[in-house]
Amino acid sequence: MNAFDYFFEKTYLLSKNFLLGPRETITYHDLHESSIKLAAYLNDTIGVNQNILLLAPNSVFFMVAYLGIIKSGNVVVPLNPEIEQNNLDYIQDKCQADLTFTTSHLTAKLRFNSLLVLNEKELESILQSISTIGSFEHETSDQLAEIIFTSGSTGEPKGVMISHKNLIANTGSILEYLHLTDRDTMLVVLPFYYCYGLSLLHTHLRVGGSIVLNNMFIMLGGIINDLKRYKCTGLAGVPTHFQILLRKSDSFKKENFPDLRYVTQAGGKLHNVFISEFIETFPHIRFYVMYGQTEATARLSWLPPEKLPEKIGSCGKGIPGVILKVADAEGNPVKPGETGEILASGNNIMQGYYKDPESTAQTIRNGWLHTGDLATVDDEGFIYLTARKKEIIKVGGRRVSPKEIEEVIVSMPEIIDCSIEAVYDEILGETMKATVVTKEPVKGIMTVTSDSIKTWCAGRLASYKIPQIIELKDKIAISATGKKVKK
């Protein structure tokens, strides 16, 4: 089955608005019809199995182009609209796309190599010109649906190949544990070129829910207003979103959100102190801790909210249809308390990296996705992330996980965020630097100093784990996906 048909299987005739909001709205019926028309146009003009670039902020334009490309049997390549020209050039050269969908604003900023570049007005003209729609005979679940580019360890983006089967499997799994219905409305602050953001689009299309787009998370007042105005039942975010809401905003924790049924958190490990702070402030809101990777379409594990007090710090167990194990170097499951790498198997695992068989062979071995994430398990099989393999720091020959130290520092109530990184040291080889984001000074006086942080750490950490260099900042550097930017 084509993923498009799966998303709209029970909803394509609905007159209900799928998209709510002050700027744009669109019904299920109109979104389905527009996407089908675009698919027909693409089949007539370029055929099938072609890579098509898509650069746009979250909008009706993005959704119609994205869904139309998938339905047409071609391959959509969603990219960050704020992409640097050198990265765009690399991806264009790799994908050899003859067609690009992008906004008129971006055509003035970026150079595109495609023979045809279509903006919002040109897409609207195409849709108005099509009255009849033919049949689509080229739909197989193993067919490639999209390529999502992520940052590679070499600095060059890696294209994750996601099939229709991957999209269908992961969407079904997420719906099974979140129990979404047509009464759910999600406030979307995550971009659709990011797999986490796309999963929100897919799941709500499937169940007949609605979404609200907010592309300006930095305006916290707008987030609060949208949650209340549109009676949103769900909010999805990465760690930085929750850190900012809880400690940068004075009003968020004082608000009442009677319609907000649940929140989901993925895209990195949120420190325990913030999870505790959220569930203590909003005990009626279900908090889902999740773990995933682009290479797994989106999701790999989840922790039931009722398990949070008992299993705080865990990313849970595999989602329905996914097998997870924490394994040693030989691939054998580790014992409780031992550290190993998380391996995953399921119908949501990518086909591989685009035009990169070497990286594919390193990442998918013997049918298992090697995530590169280190973790431990408890005696009930719940998984606890410790670090990425490449993040482990060696201080005087001893291995240190940055997350352990970050957890201690952010437990100071004046701290919003902390990043630990390795810096060169003549004696130890590597030592640690902490970049700490604090709350605004009170009457111009900083309540946190480098010395107070070191004193706090000294009472909670071994001496070799105390950062020797501490840099204080008042803002978190975040990427377009909301994730913290690490140097």
VOGU-3710 file (C-alpha; in Angstrom, 3 decimals, decimal comma):
1> mnafdyffek> 0,000/0,000/0,000  1,103/3,549/-0,722  1,575/5,431/2,566  -0,651/8,237/1,245  -3,597/5,827/0,918  -2,919/4,525/4,413  -2,941/8,043/5,906  -6,243/8,951/4,200  -7,858/5,498/4,235  -10,734/6,511/6,551
11> tyllsknfll> -10,549/10,303/6,407  -10,342/11,475/2,790  -14,012/12,472/2,553  -14,110/14,450/5,800  -15,230/18,075/5,580  -13,568/18,641/8,947  -10,547/20,946/9,098  -7,326/19,006/9,389  -5,335/22,231/9,802  -6,514/24,850/12,275
21> gpretityhd> -4,993/28,253/12,870  -5,163/31,967/12,243  -3,170/31,949/8,996  -4,295/28,876/7,063  -6,903/26,149/7,274  -7,660/23,174/5,054  -10,129/20,299/5,253  -9,283/16,632/4,873  -11,209/16,497/1,612  -9,428/19,496/0,109
31> lhessiklaa> -5,993/18,319/1,244  -6,622/14,872/-0,231  -7,964/16,249/-3,506  -5,132/18,770/-3,943  -2,511/16,107/-3,234  -4,110/13,691/-5,717  -4,155/16,394/-8,393  -0,484/17,138/-7,825  0,318/13,419/-7,996  -1,423/13,226/-11,390
41> ylndtigvnq> 0,566/16,227/-12,622  3,845/14,674/-11,487  3,076/11,374/-13,197  2,336/13,202/-16,454  5,429/15,409/-16,327  8,258/13,408/-14,722  6,929/9,867/-14,241  7,853/7,907/-11,121  10,853/7,054/-8,916  12,353/10,525/-9,265
51> nilllapnsv> 13,854/12,489/-6,355  12,000/15,748/-5,726  13,301/18,389/-3,297  10,929/20,200/-0,940  12,004/23,275/1,020  9,318/25,186/2,906  8,219/26,026/6,434  5,268/24,115/7,872  2,278/25,172/5,767  -0,464/23,987/3,420
61> ffmvaylgii> 2,055/24,337/0,593  4,422/21,905/2,312  1,688/19,379/3,092  0,203/19,324/-0,434  3,641/18,999/-2,043  4,811/16,337/0,434  1,702/14,184/0,185  1,369/14,642/-3,580  4,946/13,494/-4,191  4,455/10,408/-2,001
71> ksgnvvvpln> 1,195/9,507/-3,769  2,771/9,939/-7,207  5,288/7,139/-6,660  8,174/9,589/-6,570  10,581/10,262/-3,693  10,252/13,394/-1,564  13,406/14,950/-0,092  12,268/17,430/2,612  14,986/19,911/3,556  15,438/22,654/6,121
81> peieqnnldy> 14,355/25,927/4,455  17,235/27,590/6,319  19,785/25,239/4,756  23,228/26,626/3,906  24,029/26,841/0,187  26,995/24,446/0,446  24,828/21,748/2,064  22,108/22,318/-0,519  24,680/21,986/-3,308  25,900/18,690/-1,830
91> iqdkcqadlt> 22,374/17,266/-1,601  21,378/18,520/-5,052  24,437/16,870/-6,555  23,735/13,616/-4,717  20,013/13,443/-5,486  20,094/14,779/-9,054  16,584/16,158/-8,630  15,057/17,741/-11,744  12,182/19,255/-9,767  12,109/21,346/-6,580
101> fttshltakl> 9,157/22,704/-4,620  10,056/25,777/-2,607  8,728/29,181/-1,635  9,198/32,348/-3,649  11,125/33,754/-0,693  13,704/30,974/-0,889  14,151/31,162/-4,652  15,542/34,641/-4,082  18,020/33,384/-1,456  19,254/30,018/-2,743
111> rfnsllvlne> 20,558/28,604/-6,014  18,699/25,555/-7,296  20,023/23,172/-9,931  16,633/21,657/-10,803  15,264/22,144/-14,300  11,925/23,117/-12,776  11,393/25,046/-9,523  7,781/25,500/-8,411  6,625/27,987/-5,759  3,280/28,520/-4,012
121> kelesilqsi> 1,593/30,421/-6,859  2,757/27,944/-9,476  1,480/25,026/-7,417  -1,900/26,709/-7,080  -2,009/27,248/-10,845  -1,271/23,554/-11,440  -4,050/22,472/-9,090  -6,575/24,763/-10,753  -5,698/23,428/-14,208  -6,404/19,753/-13,364
131> stigsfehet> -10,005/18,558/-13,480  -9,733/14,790/-14,069  -7,493/12,341/-12,264  -6,290/9,035/-13,676  -5,447/5,821/-11,849  -2,226/5,040/-10,000  -0,853/1,562/-10,616  2,707/1,819/-9,245  2,128/1,425/-5,517  4,210/-1,067/-3,536
141> sdqlaeiift> 4,998/-0,880/0,172  8,711/-1,614/-0,370  9,051/1,350/-2,720  11,144/4,282/-1,519  8,928/7,142/-0,266  11,359/9,743/1,066  14,967/10,576/1,821  15,597/12,518/5,006  19,064/14,005/5,356  20,723/14,047/8,765
151> sgstgepkgv> 24,122/15,271/9,930  26,785/12,615/9,413  29,872/12,024/11,546  32,059/13,202/8,656  30,175/16,496/8,435  28,486/15,557/5,167  24,710/14,978/5,378  23,572/11,353/5,158  20,360/10,515/3,318  18,133/8,115/5,267
161> mishknlian> 15,964/6,096/2,864  12,437/5,573/4,204  9,961/3,317/2,386  6,159/3,333/2,325  6,282/0,225/4,537  8,454/2,084/7,061  6,000/4,994/7,243  2,969/2,736/7,630  4,606/0,549/10,288  5,848/3,421/12,448
171> tgsileylhl> 2,595/5,377/12,182  0,580/2,332/13,266  2,916/1,661/16,185  2,735/5,236/17,481  -1,056/5,268/17,289  -1,234/2,002/19,190  0,539/3,301/22,298  -0,611/6,951/22,232  -4,264/5,978/21,692  -4,957/8,983/19,457
181> tdrdtmlvvl> -8,491/9,599/18,174  -10,313/12,036/15,912  -10,850/14,223/18,982  -7,123/14,964/19,321  -5,573/18,258/18,235  -1,786/18,586/18,192  0,116/21,859/18,511  2,994/21,372/16,058  6,166/23,314/16,872  8,484/20,794/15,186
191> pfyycyglsl> 9,356/21,270/11,491  8,041/18,745/8,987  11,467/18,137/7,425  12,363/16,477/10,763  11,122/12,889/11,245  9,561/13,693/14,643  7,540/16,508/13,064  6,484/14,306/10,148  5,237/11,637/12,553  2,755/14,185/13,939
201> lhthlrvggs> 1,459/14,854/10,438  1,137/11,138/9,635  -0,573/10,046/12,847  -3,183/12,797/12,919  -4,032/12,307/9,252  -4,603/8,617/9,936  -6,992/9,037/12,884  -8,919/12,093/11,688  -7,508/14,521/14,253  -6,373/18,094/13,697
211> ivlnnmfiml> -3,123/20,032/13,916  -2,217/23,643/14,683  1,032/25,038/13,248  3,214/27,355/15,304  6,515/28,126/13,568  7,649/30,603/16,251  8,364/28,665/19,429  10,598/31,479/20,630  7,414/33,492/21,230  6,311/31,608/24,335
221> ggiindlkry> 3,158/33,680/24,743  1,998/32,440/21,343  2,518/28,809/22,398  0,421/29,288/25,517  -2,314/31,116/23,577  -2,474/28,461/20,838  -2,717/25,624/23,355  -5,720/27,291/24,966  -7,384/28,910/21,950  -7,495/25,751/19,831
231> kctglagvpt> -8,087/23,423/22,794  -5,031/21,384/21,908  -4,924/17,928/23,455  -1,279/17,255/22,558  2,103/18,967/22,467  5,292/17,343/21,165  8,753/18,681/21,839  12,470/18,018/22,155  14,317/18,580/25,471  15,051/22,247/24,809
241> hfqillrksd> 11,347/23,022/24,356  10,515/21,732/27,822  13,543/23,356/29,445  12,562/26,741/28,023  8,872/26,384/28,927  9,656/25,372/32,496  12,472/27,756/33,353  12,572/30,570/30,817  8,860/31,359/30,982  7,375/32,883/34,117
251> sfkkenfpdl> 3,799/32,224/33,035  3,765/28,673/31,605  3,836/26,885/34,968  1,097/29,154/36,307  -1,306/28,443/33,448  -4,125/25,942/33,404  -4,497/23,810/30,258  -7,778/21,916/30,720  -7,717/20,361/27,228  -4,058/19,292/27,160
261> ryvtqaggkl> -4,272/15,516/27,599  -0,657/14,541/26,934  2,795/15,680/25,855  5,505/13,673/24,117  9,249/14,198/24,435  11,914/12,779/22,118  14,886/14,087/20,145  17,388/13,547/22,957  17,405/12,781/26,677  15,548/15,274/28,851
271> hnvfisefie> 17,175/15,428/32,272  15,172/13,871/35,097  14,850/17,131/37,004  12,822/18,693/34,183  10,562/15,654/33,837  9,874/15,731/37,577  9,228/19,460/37,447  6,705/19,037/34,625  4,710/16,176/36,121  4,637/17,865/39,530
281> tfphirfyvm> 3,349/21,075/37,953  0,841/19,350/35,649  -0,119/16,037/37,290  -3,191/15,681/35,031  -1,131/15,760/31,787  0,302/12,421/30,636  4,037/12,753/29,906  5,370/10,283/27,316  9,145/9,855/27,202  10,153/8,443/23,823
291> ygqteatarl> 13,329/7,530/21,987  13,963/7,234/18,285  16,124/7,948/15,265  15,586/9,084/11,700  16,997/5,680/10,703  13,963/4,136/12,449  11,479/6,426/10,595  10,859/8,163/13,909  10,119/6,096/17,020  11,843/3,136/18,690
301> swlppeklpe> 10,756/3,126/22,330  8,275/4,651/24,768  7,783/4,784/28,519  4,159/4,599/29,764  3,421/7,757/31,809  2,256/5,700/34,788  5,773/4,203/34,950  7,495/7,590/35,208  7,822/7,920/38,991  9,233/4,412/39,225
311> kigscgkgip> 11,340/4,408/36,049  12,362/8,053/35,682  15,435/8,336/33,458  14,344/5,391/31,299  13,297/5,647/27,664  11,140/2,572/28,195  10,873/-0,466/25,949  10,363/-1,047/22,230  7,169/0,289/20,679  4,705/-2,241/19,194
321> gvilkvadae> 6,343/-4,092/16,311  9,901/-3,137/17,310  12,437/-5,359/19,059  15,123/-3,559/21,075  18,126/-5,028/22,837  21,118/-3,558/24,610  24,039/-5,626/23,370  27,770/-6,047/23,893  30,363/-5,943/21,100  29,439/-9,497/20,030
331> gnpvkpgetg> 25,738/-8,676/19,822  24,757/-10,532/22,991  22,289/-8,901/25,409  23,992/-7,274/28,391  23,065/-8,108/31,964  21,171/-5,566/34,108  23,494/-2,741/35,087  26,000/-3,415/32,287  26,448/-0,959/29,409  25,994/-1,822/25,754
341> eilasgnnim> 24,724/-0,409/22,471  21,029/-0,222/21,614  20,166/-2,418/18,610  16,772/-2,359/16,892  14,790/-4,520/14,505  11,379/-3,939/12,906  9,482/-2,832/9,799  10,260/0,792/10,634  14,015/0,422/10,068  15,337/2,354/7,071
351> qgyykdpest> 16,367/0,759/3,781  19,819/2,293/4,204  21,763/5,474/3,496  21,291/6,908/0,023  24,230/6,103/-2,270  26,330/5,150/0,761  26,629/1,349/0,975  29,638/1,534/3,309  27,790/3,499/6,015  24,731/1,313/5,502
361> aqtirngwlh> 26,787/-1,851/6,086  28,271/-0,349/9,254  24,881/0,676/10,627  22,668/-2,286/9,670  24,347/-5,580/10,517  22,726/-9,013/10,585  19,302/-7,408/10,359  19,866/-5,082/13,351  20,083/-1,288/13,325  23,121/-0,255/15,382
371> tgdlatvdde> 21,989/3,039/16,874  25,322/4,204/18,277  23,561/4,948/21,586  24,928/3,448/24,799  22,528/2,289/27,494  21,918/-0,011/30,415  18,871/-2,124/31,301  17,233/-2,919/34,611  15,972/-6,315/35,731  12,579/-5,636/34,100
381> gfiyltarkk> 14,085/-4,818/30,714  13,576/-1,028/30,823  16,300/0,819/28,911  18,311/3,743/30,308  20,322/5,872/27,875  23,787/6,830/29,059  25,496/8,503/26,076  26,282/8,404/22,408  29,414/6,355/21,703  31,151/9,422/20,308
391> eiikvggrrv> 30,192/11,574/23,324  32,104/9,591/25,948  34,971/11,660/27,376  38,157/10,148/28,787  39,578/12,108/31,711  42,881/10,756/32,947  42,048/7,398/31,385  38,621/7,217/33,051  35,463/7,189/30,912  32,933/9,890/31,758
401> spkeieeviv> 29,392/10,309/30,418  28,540/13,992/29,826  24,866/13,312/30,605  25,647/12,353/34,198  27,360/15,686/34,841  24,734/17,697/32,964  22,042/16,064/35,105  23,750/17,268/38,289  24,277/20,840/37,091  20,737/21,372/35,755
411> smpeiidcsi> 19,377/20,235/39,131  20,353/23,718/40,335  17,063/25,665/40,130  18,735/28,701/38,543  20,008/26,654/35,573  18,091/26,291/32,298  20,583/24,139/30,394  24,068/22,661/30,502  26,313/21,164/27,822  29,466/19,243/28,664
421> eavydeilge> 32,222/18,913/26,068  35,809/17,713/25,995  38,657/20,198/25,621  42,357/19,506/25,252  44,438/19,324/28,435  48,241/18,991/28,453  48,273/16,737/31,515  45,036/14,724/31,331  44,705/14,634/27,545  41,049/15,681/27,851
431> tmkatvvtke> 39,253/17,701/30,462  35,701/18,953/30,600  34,103/22,274/29,852  30,566/23,119/30,974  28,579/25,680/29,013  25,779/26,717/31,371  22,664/28,728/30,525  21,229/30,544/33,528  18,036/32,410/34,267  17,982/36,171/33,852
441> pvkgimtvts> 19,960/38,053/36,544  17,864/39,353/39,449  18,220/43,145/39,570  21,351/42,805/37,473  23,019/40,421/39,948  23,992/36,908/38,822  22,855/34,310/41,350  25,057/31,605/39,805  28,845/31,711/39,449  31,483/29,285/38,225
451> dsiktwcagr> 32,555/28,680/41,813  29,008/27,979/43,015  28,573/25,423/40,224  31,822/23,677/41,137  30,805/23,616/44,796  27,429/22,127/43,843  29,185/19,439/41,774  31,730/18,687/44,513  28,964/17,528/46,822  27,466/15,218/44,194
461> lasykipqii> 30,238/13,996/41,868  33,666/12,379/42,059  36,426/14,975/41,812  37,530/13,918/38,304  33,976/14,512/37,021  33,863/18,180/38,050  34,243/20,459/34,995  37,393/22,538/35,181  36,163/25,181/32,748  32,723/26,776/33,109
471> elkdkiaisa> 31,212/29,290/30,684  28,026/31,124/31,666  25,459/32,219/29,072  21,926/33,608/29,150  20,562/31,983/25,969  20,377/28,453/24,534  21,583/28,099/20,954  18,928/25,957/19,265  18,568/24,594/15,751  15,481/24,876/13,553
481> tgkkvkk> 14,273/21,518/14,917  14,405/22,919/18,445  17,405/20,809/19,399  20,318/22,311/21,296  23,245/23,257/19,071  26,485/21,721/20,316  29,828/22,962/19,057
//
